[in-house]
Amino acid sequence: MQRQDVTELRRAIEWAQDNPDEALEFLPLKDFPLVRFDRVRDTWNLRLDPPTDTEKARRERFESVHVPCFYACGRYDIIEWATFASFRAMRTRGGTPDAQRNQHIVVGPWTHGSVPAQFLGEVNFGPGANPAGAQLTAQTLGFCDRYLRGIDVRVPTVHYFTMGRNRRQTANDWPLPQTTWQRYFLHSSGSANTASGDGLLNRDEPVAEHPDEYVYDPHDPAPSVGGRVTGVGVTPGPIDQARVERRNDVLCYSTRSPEEDVEVTGPLTVHLSAATSARDTDFTAKLVDVYPDGRAYNIVEGIKGLSGRNLDGVRTLVPPDQVDEYVITMGGSSQVFGRGHRIRLNFQQQFPDVRPQLEYRESDWRRCPRRCGEANDLSRNRGGVVHRPAHHPWFDQVKVTERRRTRNSVDSIHRKKQLWGGSNRVFFRASRILPRPFWRDLTCGL
């Protein structure tokens, strides 16, 4: 291999490390200083211009894999969802029956690219989360003994760590075969803003309720605190969300304190129908464990960008007042909410997890319809609407309506709750309407 001079690349990396705020706030994204280097450019552009679902399916050649596979990841790993997706795909699409059967995965309360440890963020997960307790070496060697040396060693199909109980467990498949799928709905009397608001999360189907409202300012977005993040200037893992939940642009919906432990194990999904007057926006959802003393630790989160909603490689602005349905995939988790704890679902915009939404001119989109990261102006007005009639005979999802208006570069988003009637439709009264998300498929292991 020909040697290359990486002096300038090293200097650019050191600049980002020494100036994390400047690096995180750099605009436009397509001109980020590291992008001028070949080693970075291809990966960076792939993030800004991802392949279509059709192209990704063409590249996924699971049927060509005929060997056993061993996977390891963390719940706070940015690619946790992709690791489990590959595991599940090989279980169903592997090239031979033996390959499909002989897939094994280990997951714990860890982050990306680091040595597993019992401490992450602000939580001590106990000795069962460190390398010795998790028996990662033993499991890796056991896999090699079984499939390379022919030794009859038992290797669990799924070896997972249940947070909150801090216990390692095994299973024969994922999601767990004994899973009971639960649906939780959002309620309030119109004041779900902040953790002190009246947002309620339970399994009761919603009725006519008062609207909620919050204002999103791209100049002052709610900060990302912990979570599935990696890189300079950010700290991954579970971190107390209390200071973020005091912001008026964060909607919080919490359960009552359970009388007994509740285990949530498996993939989680938010189903959402929404309308927005913004030309583009992101819907975010975050699952939180609320302690009796008020501490609130993030468990898992998911984000949906509207312009990329079709996953066809073409970024499409949101048409004004058009209702559409969005699915926010939050990935998987295994968490026990103990007695006295509450389950909370938050909705917010967050930075630097997600860049503040920028306004695009129509000419920008016509000129580069497949690219994001082009804009660098946070002050332009924003328009557009997304919306969809709420009709589902089985109440599989609470429908969402959202509208954004702009006043002095500040986006106003007003929430209106689902009105359930005989016709099972969404009704509008005001001109300012905010998303009404529904949290669906909460996995409760029995």
N, C-alpha and C positions, 0 to 999 in steps of 0.2 A: 504494500500500500504506500502510495506517495505521501510524504509528510507535508503538512500544511502549517502555515504560520497562523496561530490563533491568538496572537497578541491583542489585536483589536477586539476580538470576540470576548476575551477575558476582561478587557477594560469595560466593555458594555455591560457584562454581567456584574462586575464590581460596582458600576454606577447604579444599577437597579438595586443591588443589595444595600448600598450606602444611602440611597434615596428612595425608600419604598413608597412614600406618599406620592412623590412625583411620578414614579413608574406606574403606580396603580391608577393615577388620574390622567395618564397620557392620552391625548386624542390628536388625530384619529387613530384608531387601532391599527389600521393597515400600514401606518408609518412608524410603528413602534421601533425604537432604535435597534433592537436585536434582529428585526426582520431582514435587515440588509445582508445577513450572513446566511450562506447556503444551508448550513446545518440546521438552522432554525426556520428558514423561510417556508419550506414545504409543510412542516408540521403546523406552523402558524396559519398559513393560508388554508390548510385543511380544516382548521377550527372555524375560520371565518366563512369558508365556502364548503360545507360538508357534502359528502356524496349523497345522492338520493337513496331512498330505501331500495329501489330497484338495483342500483349499483352496489350497495352494501350487500344485498342478497346474492348478487353475482360473485362477490368476493368471498362470501362465507361458504366454504367448501367442507362442511362438517362431514358430508358423506364420504369424503376422501380420507378421513382419519380412521384408522383401524386399530388403534392402540389405546390402552388405558391412559387416563389423564388424572393428574393431581393438581388441585387449585388451592390457593391460600389468599385470603384478603381480609380487610378490616371493615367494620361497620362505618367507620369514619373515613374510608378510602374513597377517593373520587371516582374510582372505577369499580366499586362494589357491585353496582347493578350490572356492569358488563361481564364481570366474572361469573355471576350467577346466570346471566343470559347464556354464556358459553356452556356452562355446566348443564343447564336444562336442554339446550340445543343438542348437545352430544348425547344426552340421555334418550332423545327421541330420533335424532337424525344421524347418529354415528354410523360409520361405514359397515360395521358388523354387529351382530347381536352381542358378542362379547365386549366390544368397545362401548356399546350403549350401557351395558350392565356395570362395567368397571370404571365408573367415574366417581371421583372422591373429592370432597371440598371441605376446607377448614376455614372458619371465620371467627373472629374475636373482636373485642373493643379496641381496635387498632386503627392507625392511619396509614397513609400511603408512603411507601419507601422508607420505613423506619423499623427498627428492631421492636418486636412486640414487647410491651411493658404493662405493668399493672396500673400505672398512672397515665392518664391522658386528659388534656384540658385541665379541668378542676376536679376530676373525679378519680377516686381510688377504686379500681375494680377488683382488688384483692390478688393474692398470689396465683390464682387460677388463670390470670391473664398474662403473666410473664412467660418467657420461653419455657422454663422448666415446668411450670404448672400447666401450661397449654399443651405440653408434650409435642411441640412441633417437630423437633428432631426425631423423636421416637416414631411419630406418624409418617414422616418423610422416609425414614429408613425402613419402616414396616411396608410402605408402598413399594419401595425398591426390592425388598426381600421377596415380596409376594409375586411381583410381576417380572423381575429380572433374574431372581435366583430360584424361583419356584418353591419357596418356603411357604408352608401353610400358616400364614399370619392373618389375623382378622384386622381388616382396615374398615372403619365405619364409612358408610357412603356420605353422610353429612355429619360433621362434627362442629357444633355451634356453641356459642357462649351466650347465656341469657343474662343481660345486664339487669341491675336492680336486685336480682337474686345472686348474681355473681357465681354462676354455676355452669360448668361445661356439660353439654348434653349431646346425644347422638340420635340420628334418625335415618330412615331408609330412603327418604326422598325429600325434595323441597319444591313447593311448599309441603309442610308436614301432612301426611295422609289423614291425620285426625283433626285437621283444622276445621274450625267453625267460623265461617265468614260472617262478619258483623258489619252493619252500616250505622254510621253516626250522622246526625243532622245538626245544623246550626240554628240557634234561636237567639233572640234578644228583644228588648223593648226599644231599640233604636240607639243604644249607647254602648256598643261593643268595643269602642276605642279604649285602648290601654288595658292592662291586667285588672284595673279597678272598675272596668265597665261591667255591663250586665250580660255579656255574651255567654251563652250556655251551649254545651255540647252534650247531646244524649241520643237515644235511639228512638225518640218519639218523632213521628212524622210531623212536619211543620204545618201550621195553620196561618191565617192572615196575621201578620205582625208588622210592627213599625219599622221604618227604614233605618239603616246605619249609614254613617258618612265618615270619610276621612279625606284628607288632602295630601296628594303626593307632589312633592317639590323635587324635581331632578337636581336642583342645586344643593339639596339637603336630604338625600335619601336615608332611610333607616340603615344603620351600619350592619354589616355581616359580623356576627360574633360566634366564633367557633364553627363547627360543622365539618362537612366534607370539603375541606380546602387544603391547598398545599402551595408553597411558594414563599416569596419574600414578603414580610410585613403582615402575615396572617398566622393565627394560631388555630390548629385544628382541634376537633374533639368537642366534648360537652363543656360548655361555659355558661355561667349564669346569665340568663336573658333578661333579668329584672330591669336593668337600666334601659334596655331597648323597649321593653313592654310598657314603659312609662310614656313613650312617645304617642302622640295623638294620631299618628299615621300608621299605627299598628292595631289591627283588629284581633281580639283574643276571645276564644270560645273555650270554656272549661267545663269539665264534668263536675258533678258533686263528688265529695270524697267517698270512695268506695268503702264498704264495710268489710271487704275481704280483698286479698290480692287479686289483681287482674293481669294476666300475661298476654302480651301482644307479640305474636311470633309469626313472621311471614311478610310478604310484599304488601305495601300499602298504596292506595290510589285515591286521588281526589277527582271526582267528576264535576264538571263545571260548564254551565252555559252562561255566556256573557255578552254584554254589549259595551262598547266604549266609544267615546267621541275622539279619542286619540287615534292617530294613524297606526301606531304600533305601541305595544306595552308588554309587560311581563306579569304573569300571575305567579305568585310564590306561595307556598304552603309549608309550614314547619310544625312538626310534632314535638311536644315539650312535656317533660315530667316535672310537675310542680310539687315541691316538698311542703310539708306542713309549716315550715318557718318562712315560706315565701320564695325560696330559691327555685329557679326554673331552668332546668337543664335540657338543652336541645337533644333530640334523639335522632331525627332524620328529617330531611327537607326535600322539596321538589320544586322545579321551576318550569314554566311554560312560556315561551316567547311566541306572541301571536303571529308575527310575520313569517315565522318558519313553521307554522302549524301543520302544513300539508306534507312536510317531510319529503317533498319531491324535488328539492334542490333549488326551487325558485322562491325567493322571499317575496311574499305578497302582502301589500298594505291592507289593513282592515277596512272594508267598505263602511261608510257611515251608517249607523243604526242597524247594521245587519247582525242578527243573532247567530251565534255558532256555539258548538259544544267543544270543550277542551278537556283533555284527560291529563292530569298532572301525575306523573309517575314518581313516587317518592323513594323507590328502592325498597329494600327489606330491612327488618330489624327483629330483635328478640329482646323484649323489655318487660320487666315486671313492675307494675305500678302498685306499690305497697299500700297497706291501710293508712289512711290519712293523706295519701298523695292524690293528686288530680291529674287527669289527662287533659292536655290543652292543645288546641290547634290555632296557630297564628297565621295571619295573612299580612304581607308587607312587601314593599320593595326593599332590596338590600344591596349595599355596595361594600366591598368590591366583588362580592359573589357575582353580581350582575351589574354591567355597566348601566349608568343612568340612561333611560331611553331618550334618544335624540330625535329631533324632527328632520324628516327628509322631504325635499322638494320632489314633486312628481318627476321633474327632469332628471334628478339624481337616480331615481329608481328605474326610469326608462334607459338610462345610460348604463347602469350596472345592476340589472335586476337580480343577479345571482350573488351579489356581494354585500356583506355587512361591514361595519367598521369604517364606512366612508365619511360619516358626518363628524363634525367637531364643534358644533354650536348648540349649547344647551338652552339658548334664550328664545328660539323660534317658537311660535305658537303651534299647537298641536290640534288635530281634528280627527274625525272618524268615529265610527260606532260599530260594535259587534253585539249581536243579540239573537235570541232564538226562542220560539214559543216553547213553553214548558209543557210537554205532553208525553207522559209515560204512564201507561195503565197500571204498572206495578210499583210506581214511586221508586224506581231504581235510583233515581238521582234527584237531588234538589237542584232546580234550575237556577241559573245565575243571570242577573241582568246588570250591566254596568254602562255608565256613560261618563265620559270625562269632558270637562270644560276647562279652558285655559284662561287664567286671569293673571296678567303680568308674569307670564312664564311659569306659573304655578298651576299644576293640574289638579282640578277638583274632582274627586271621585266620590260618588254618593251611592251607598248601598241600599238596595230595596229587597226586602225579603220576599220569598215565594208566597204567593197567595194561592192556596189550594181550594178549588171549588169543584162543582160538579163537572165542569168542562175541563178541569185540570190544566188551566192556561196561566200564563204570566200576564198580569195587568200592570199598566203604568199610570201613575198619577202625575209625577213631577217630571221636569225636563232633565233632572240630574239624577242619574241612577248608577249605582255601583254594583260590583259583582256579588252574586249570591252563591258562593261555592258550596259544594256538598262533599263531605268526606266519606268515601265509600270503601268497602272491602277492607276494613280493619280486621286483621287476622288475630284471632284469639285462640291460642293453643290450649287444648283441654287436657 
